[in-house]
């Protein structure tokens, strides 16, 4: 397990307008079976919609502590979601989840 930044509730308490997405990784990335026989993993992102930057992320998955650093950098540097969405992740890795989650967020774009 790994997490960085704010939960959606924490962000809203601070007055941020957020969107959040949670992915079931076995259904969201190309090859989760590379890492487990029966993968049960989840990943989530929280985006500040006014600034269009990531403010939180979490993962319950193999090696989550290793690949959460991409979210740490994105939050710390306030990298725009458009830039993150245009980034190509290594394949096959759990890092693919970032692109999948950001695409899902962009498809909904309804603040919660």
Secondary structure, 3 states (H helix, E strand, C coil): CEEEECCHHHHHHCCCCEEEEEEEHHHHCCCHHHCCCCCCCEEEEEEECCCCEEEEEEEECCCHHHHCHHHHHHHHHCCEHHHHHCCCCCCCCCCHHHHHHHHHHHHHCCCC
